[in-house]
Amino acid sequence: MRIFIGYVSMSGNTEDIANILQDELHAKGCEVVSECLDTVDMEEIITFNGILIGSYTWGDGDLPYEAEDFYEELDDLKLDSIPVACFGSGDHAYPKFCAAVDTFAHKFKSCGAEVYNQTLKMEFGPETNEQELECREFAQTFYAWVKKTEGNIHHV
Ligand SMILES: Cc1cc2nc3c(=O)[nH]c(=O)nc-3n(C[C@H](O)[C@H](O)[C@H](O)COP(=O)(O)O)c2cc1C
């Protein structure tokens, strides 16, 4: 199974989550490509069996600036039934905790992707054992869900 992980991370927390997700999916035997969202080849991501998108939240519940182009270009993609899950880091000191994660999940839904009904939202980085385990379990359940929905997926 080929999984794409795309993320934006200013201070490394979302990147740390992405790295644990990648590690866990590797352990499951997946081929994983992990990249920053501002360098993504949009046409390539639709060739994967599943997509994980990670973003921290900026401003007042906003998408980070460097995720905006990717977000807008999603409108031009044929995402039909590709399984997607969203994750990210935030800070409960802000009223809209990890709002960018939901913004991405809604966007993928409106573009026709099959969006996982769970998101992974983490206070800062995965520093404790519990937080690392939470990331690993998210990767495992995402993997199982993608496997289950594989019948609907475009293989290129
Ligand atoms: C100016 C500014 C605005 C922020 N706004 C939010 C917010 O609205 N919601 C939230 O959950 N976190 C907010 N954060 C916190 C970051 O999302 C948090 O520090 C996160 O861990 C950064 O992830 P990164 O290390 O991947 O860049 C904000 C941080 C800054 C500096």
The ligand as a MOL file (V3000), in Angstrom:
LIG
                    3D

  0  0  0     0  0            999 V3000
M  V30 BEGIN CTAB
M  V30 COUNTS 31 33 0 0 0
M  V30 BEGIN ATOM
M  V30 1 C 0.4420 33.5390 16.1580 0
M  V30 2 C 0.0280 32.1470 16.5140 0
M  V30 3 C -1.3150 31.7870 16.3710 0
M  V30 4 C -1.7480 30.5070 16.7230 0
M  V30 5 N -3.0980 30.1890 16.5970 0
M  V30 6 C -3.5270 28.9580 16.9970 0
M  V30 7 C -4.9220 28.6120 16.9290 0
M  V30 8 O -5.7810 29.3860 16.4860 0
M  V30 9 N -5.2900 27.3670 17.3340 0
M  V30 10 C -4.3980 26.4500 17.8340 0
M  V30 11 O -4.8060 25.3520 18.1950 0
M  V30 12 N -3.0650 26.7660 17.9110 0
M  V30 13 C -2.6130 27.9860 17.5180 0
M  V30 14 N -1.2810 28.2960 17.5920 0
M  V30 15 C -0.3430 27.2980 18.1710 0
M  V30 16 C 0.3830 26.4340 17.1490 0
M  V30 17 O -0.4980 25.7990 16.2600 0
M  V30 18 C 1.1870 25.3990 17.9530 0
M  V30 19 O 2.2770 26.0640 18.5590 0
M  V30 20 C 1.6760 24.2260 17.1360 0
M  V30 21 O 2.2510 23.2870 18.0190 0
M  V30 22 C 2.6990 24.6120 16.0800 0
M  V30 23 O 2.9810 23.4470 15.3230 0
M  V30 24 P 4.3160 23.2530 14.4760 0
M  V30 25 O 5.4520 23.0130 15.4730 0
M  V30 26 O 4.0650 22.0770 13.6280 0
M  V30 27 O 4.5520 24.5110 13.7080 0
M  V30 28 C -0.8250 29.5660 17.2360 0
M  V30 29 C 0.5230 29.9380 17.3620 0
M  V30 30 C 0.9490 31.1930 17.0260 0
M  V30 31 C 2.3940 31.5520 17.2140 0
M  V30 END ATOM
M  V30 BEGIN BOND
M  V30 1 1 1 2
M  V30 2 1 2 3
M  V30 3 2 2 30
M  V30 4 2 3 4
M  V30 5 1 4 5
M  V30 6 1 4 28
M  V30 7 2 5 6
M  V30 8 1 6 7
M  V30 9 1 6 13
M  V30 10 2 7 8
M  V30 11 1 7 9
M  V30 12 1 9 10
M  V30 13 2 10 11
M  V30 14 1 10 12
M  V30 15 2 12 13
M  V30 16 1 13 14
M  V30 17 1 14 15
M  V30 18 1 14 28
M  V30 19 1 15 16
M  V30 20 1 16 17
M  V30 21 1 16 18
M  V30 22 1 18 19
M  V30 23 1 18 20
M  V30 24 1 20 21
M  V30 25 1 20 22
M  V30 26 1 22 23
M  V30 27 1 23 24
M  V30 28 2 24 25
M  V30 29 1 24 26
M  V30 30 1 24 27
M  V30 31 2 28 29
M  V30 32 1 29 30
M  V30 33 1 30 31
M  V30 END BOND
M  V30 END CTAB
M  END
